[in-house]
């Protein structure tokens, strides 16, 4: 492993042996994350395809079931994630400017907003459970076509549940990065890891930006 030093700032950045310079290392890391995100898009794509088929096949019941979702809680979570994306972008900027304390605070703030999102989501899931809207033995639907109504909630829980898993993973990553930042791991221009984490977090937010109108707002036109 080699050390590159900038003549202007005399700051050092660690370069792994398999790379010629720091720019090549950063490009490889970013490419790896983009490939990972592409596989995640394919993963979510199957669920979005199921949503599309259901939406056009059973549009009448789709609207009725969508109205049972809590738009206020879903909208609040949308705002929470959008704010968290802003904090994440500022964290990347702080890392580039070598502002360690600011970086730690922004990473923790982003993680805390992720926790707020998960808390609101847990409240919403509990509400669905109390209303007997969780698919399975105890599912109850007093309207027409209960079988396809249950199918909607299968899709809803699959999509939001998978998204929640990604948010939880992101929270863990951000807290670990905050600890490493506090120890000075990302000083002297070594900010590539923060940028990679930012890409992941923004992806998680973008997925929710699609999920919210597709699941919550269709029945409230």
C-alpha positions as CSV (number, residue, x, y, z in Angstrom):
1,X,0.0,0.0,0.0
2,X,1.5,3.3,-1.0
3,X,1.1,6.9,0.2
4,X,0.5,9.8,-2.2
5,X,1.3,13.3,-1.0
6,X,-0.1,16.5,-2.5
7,X,2.7,19.2,-3.0
8,X,0.3,22.0,-2.4
9,X,-1.3,20.9,0.8
10,X,1.2,18.2,2.0
11,X,-1.8,16.0,2.8
12,X,-1.5,12.3,2.4
13,X,-4.0,9.8,1.1
14,X,-3.7,6.0,1.3
15,X,-3.7,4.3,-2.1
16,X,-4.1,0.5,-2.3
17,X,-1.5,-1.5,-4.1
18,X,-3.7,-2.5,-7.0
19,X,-4.3,1.1,-8.0
20,X,-2.0,3.5,-9.8
21,X,-3.3,6.6,-8.1
22,X,-6.0,8.0,-5.8
23,X,-8.3,9.0,-8.7
24,X,-8.3,5.4,-10.1
25,X,-9.0,4.1,-6.6
26,X,-12.0,6.4,-6.2
27,X,-13.3,5.7,-9.7
28,X,-13.2,1.9,-9.0
29,X,-15.0,2.3,-5.7
30,X,-17.7,4.5,-7.2
31,X,-18.1,2.1,-10.1
32,X,-18.5,-0.8,-7.7
33,X,-21.2,1.0,-5.8
34,X,-23.0,1.9,-9.0
35,X,-23.0,-1.7,-10.1
36,X,-24.4,-2.7,-6.7
37,X,-27.1,-0.1,-7.0
38,X,-27.9,-1.4,-10.5
39,X,-28.5,-4.9,-9.0
40,X,-30.7,-3.3,-6.3
41,X,-32.7,-1.5,-9.1
42,X,-33.3,-4.9,-10.7
43,X,-34.3,-6.3,-7.3
44,X,-36.9,-3.6,-6.7
45,X,-37.8,-3.7,-10.4
46,X,-39.5,-7.1,-9.9
47,X,-41.7,-5.6,-7.2
48,X,-42.5,-2.5,-9.3
49,X,-43.5,-4.9,-12.1
50,X,-45.8,-6.7,-9.8
51,X,-47.3,-3.4,-8.8
52,X,-47.8,-2.4,-12.4
53,X,-49.6,-5.6,-13.3
54,X,-51.8,-5.4,-10.3
55,X,-52.5,-1.7,-10.8
56,X,-53.8,-2.3,-14.3
57,X,-55.6,-5.6,-13.7
58,X,-57.4,-4.7,-10.5
59,X,-57.5,-0.9,-10.6
60,X,-60.9,-0.7,-8.9
61,X,-59.8,-2.4,-5.7
62,X,-56.4,-0.8,-5.8
63,X,-57.9,2.6,-5.2
64,X,-60.0,1.4,-2.3
65,X,-57.1,-0.4,-0.6
66,X,-54.7,2.6,-1.1
67,X,-57.1,4.8,0.8
68,X,-56.5,2.6,3.9
69,X,-52.9,3.7,4.0
70,X,-52.0,6.7,6.3
71,X,-51.0,9.5,4.0
72,X,-50.0,11.8,6.8
73,X,-47.5,9.2,8.2
74,X,-46.3,8.4,4.7
75,X,-45.9,12.1,3.8
76,X,-44.0,12.8,7.1
77,X,-41.6,10.0,6.3
78,X,-41.1,11.4,2.8
79,X,-40.1,14.8,4.4
80,X,-37.8,13.0,6.9
81,X,-35.9,11.2,4.2
82,X,-35.6,14.2,2.0
83,X,-34.1,16.2,4.9
84,X,-31.8,13.2,5.6
85,X,-30.6,13.4,2.0
86,X,-29.7,17.0,2.5
87,X,-27.7,16.2,5.6
88,X,-25.9,13.4,3.8
89,X,-24.9,15.8,0.9
90,X,-23.6,18.2,3.5
91,X,-21.7,15.4,5.2
92,X,-19.9,14.6,1.9
93,X,-19.1,18.3,1.6
94,X,-17.7,18.4,5.2
95,X,-15.6,15.3,4.4
96,X,-14.1,17.0,1.3
97,X,-13.4,20.2,3.4
98,X,-11.8,18.1,6.2
99,X,-14.3,19.4,8.7
100,X,-14.2,16.4,11.1
101,X,-16.6,17.6,13.8
102,X,-19.1,18.8,11.2
103,X,-18.8,15.5,9.4
104,X,-19.5,13.4,12.6
105,X,-22.5,15.6,13.5
106,X,-24.0,15.3,10.0
107,X,-23.5,11.6,9.8
108,X,-25.2,11.1,13.2
109,X,-28.0,13.5,12.2
110,X,-28.6,11.5,9.0
111,X,-28.7,8.3,11.0
112,X,-31.1,9.8,13.5
113,X,-33.5,10.8,10.8
114,X,-33.3,7.3,9.5
115,X,-34.3,6.1,13.0
116,X,-37.2,8.6,12.9
117,X,-38.3,7.1,9.6
118,X,-38.2,3.6,11.0
119,X,-40.1,4.6,14.1
120,X,-42.9,6.2,12.1
121,X,-42.9,3.1,9.9
122,X,-43.2,0.9,12.9
123,X,-46.2,3.0,14.1
124,X,-47.8,2.6,10.7
125,X,-47.2,-1.1,10.7
126,X,-48.7,-1.4,14.1
127,X,-51.8,0.5,12.9
128,X,-52.1,-1.9,10.0
129,X,-51.9,-4.8,12.4
130,X,-54.6,-3.4,14.7
131,X,-56.8,-2.8,11.6
132,X,-56.3,-6.4,10.5
133,X,-54.7,-5.3,7.2
134,X,-51.6,-7.6,7.5
135,X,-52.0,-10.4,4.9
136,X,-52.5,-13.9,6.4
137,X,-54.9,-15.7,8.7
138,X,-56.1,-12.5,10.5
139,X,-56.6,-10.3,7.4
140,X,-60.0,-8.7,7.3
141,X,-61.5,-6.7,4.4
142,X,-65.1,-5.6,4.7
143,X,-65.3,-4.2,1.2
144,X,-65.6,-5.9,-2.1
145,X,-63.1,-8.4,-3.5
146,X,-61.2,-9.2,-0.3
147,X,-58.8,-11.6,-2.1
148,X,-57.4,-9.0,-4.4
149,X,-57.4,-6.5,-1.5
150,X,-55.1,-8.8,0.4
151,X,-52.9,-9.0,-2.7
152,X,-52.4,-5.3,-2.6
153,X,-51.2,-5.5,1.0
154,X,-48.9,-8.3,0.1
155,X,-47.3,-6.0,-2.5
156,X,-47.3,-3.0,0.0
157,X,-45.6,-4.9,2.8
158,X,-43.1,-6.5,0.4
159,X,-42.1,-3.1,-1.1
160,X,-42.0,-1.1,2.1
161,X,-40.5,-3.9,4.1
162,X,-37.6,-4.4,1.6
163,X,-37.1,-0.6,1.7
164,X,-37.1,-0.6,5.5
165,X,-34.4,-3.3,5.5
166,X,-32.2,-1.0,3.3
167,X,-32.9,2.0,5.6
168,X,-31.8,-0.1,8.6
169,X,-28.6,-1.2,6.9
170,X,-27.9,2.4,6.0
171,X,-28.4,3.6,9.6
172,X,-25.8,1.0,10.7
173,X,-23.4,2.1,8.0
174,X,-23.7,5.8,8.9
175,X,-23.1,5.1,12.6
176,X,-20.0,3.1,11.9
177,X,-18.8,5.9,9.6
178,X,-19.5,8.5,12.2
179,X,-17.3,6.5,14.7
180,X,-14.5,6.3,12.1
181,X,-14.8,10.0,11.3
182,X,-14.6,10.8,15.0
183,X,-11.3,8.8,15.1
184,X,-10.0,10.8,12.1
185,X,-10.3,8.1,9.5
186,X,-11.5,10.4,6.8
187,X,-9.1,13.3,7.3
188,X,-6.6,14.6,4.7
189,X,-8.8,14.1,1.6
190,X,-9.7,10.5,2.4
191,X,-13.4,11.1,1.7
192,X,-14.2,8.5,-0.9
193,X,-16.0,6.2,1.6
194,X,-18.3,9.0,2.6
195,X,-19.2,9.6,-1.0
196,X,-19.9,5.9,-1.6
197,X,-22.2,5.8,1.5
198,X,-23.9,9.0,0.2
199,X,-24.8,7.2,-3.0
200,X,-26.4,4.4,-1.1
201,X,-28.4,6.7,1.1
202,X,-29.6,8.8,-1.8
203,X,-30.7,5.6,-3.6
204,X,-32.7,4.6,-0.5
205,X,-34.4,8.0,-0.5
206,X,-35.2,7.9,-4.2
207,X,-36.8,4.5,-3.9
208,X,-39.2,5.9,-1.2
209,X,-39.9,9.0,-3.3
210,X,-41.3,6.5,-5.9
211,X,-43.1,4.3,-3.3
212,X,-45.0,7.1,-1.6
213,X,-47.0,8.4,-4.5
214,X,-47.5,4.9,-6.1
215,X,-48.8,3.3,-2.9
216,X,-50.3,6.1,-0.9
217,X,-51.6,8.8,-3.2
218,X,-53.4,6.8,-5.9
219,X,-56.5,6.5,-3.9
220,X,-56.6,10.1,-2.8
221,X,-56.9,11.8,-6.2
